[in-house]
Amino acid sequence: MMMRLSTLRNISEQDLAMLGLDSIGYLRPNAEGLALYAANGTPVAEFHDQKDAETTATENQLCLVSLH
């Protein structure tokens, strides 16, 4: 989905939270191993193994991004 720069500059907080919700995810360590989160921070699943987490994300068409 391509958005115009002028649209992004004026995007609401709610719309920003939904941007990439169905296509972007990230992994974070937790007490159980790893957790997969949707772009807005909603937990999706927990894993003991990074490979399983990455495979599940790929199978569900989530592009994993790195957060710094």
Helices and strands as residue ranges (DSSP letters): H 5-9, H 13-18, E 24-30, E 33-38, E 43-47, H 50-59, E 63-64
